[in-house]
Amino acid sequence: MGLYGWLTLAWIAVIFLGGAGAFGRAGTQRMIDRLQHTPWVHRLLDRYHGELRAAWHYVEFGALSLVLYLLIHSRWGAGPWTWWAALVTLLTGTVIAYLDEKRQELTPGRQFRWHDFWCSIRGLAWMQLFIAGFALTGA
């Protein structure tokens, strides 16, 4: 397995570890509460806690979209961008996002959240749009 394969597996592991109980809403709130000695940081993170959690789905699945696309395109792609490699990336990423949410449903203190699932899908899609735009404009 090449570099892109290992990067993809490593990032999937990061996603699934992030779905553990310690990183649920209560767990991340405890992390934020440890910052009470810096009031402005604590207030900021506490106020935007939900938005930051949603944004993390965009980041983690956007990164997955990138490494998965690089893996698929490096093996079977031709030219700077291929629609079918993007489609396979989106479908594979969607399955991983669904399995991640399902696994969270089985974790004590966690649940399957459709909102999180759709944030993950949007992260996958935005990265594919970025890759396509970058590749097709020759930037």
C-alpha positions, 0 to 999 in steps of 0.5 A: 500500500502506498502513501495515499493508502496509508494516509487514507487509513490513518485519517479514517482512524482519526475520524473513528477515534474522534467519534469516541465518547470522550469527544461527544458534546459533554466531553468537549464541554469538559475540555472547554471548561478547563480553560476557565482560567482564560476567561475570554477564550472560555467565553468564545469557545463556550458560546460557539461550541455547537458551531465549532463541533459542526465545523469539525465535520467539514474539516475532517470529512473535507480532509478525508475527501482529499486523501481518498480522492488522491488515493483513487485518482493515483491508482486509476485516474487520467489527467488532472481531474476525473468525474468518476474518481470524484464520484467514487470518493463521494460515495465512499466518503458517504458510507464512512460518514454513515458508519461513523454516525452509526458507531456513535449511536452504539457508543454510550453517551453518543447518538446518531445525528443527521445534522452531523452526517449532513455536515460531513457530506457537505465537507466531502462535497466542498473539497471535491468542488475545490479539487475540480476547480483547482485542477480544471483551471490549471491553478 
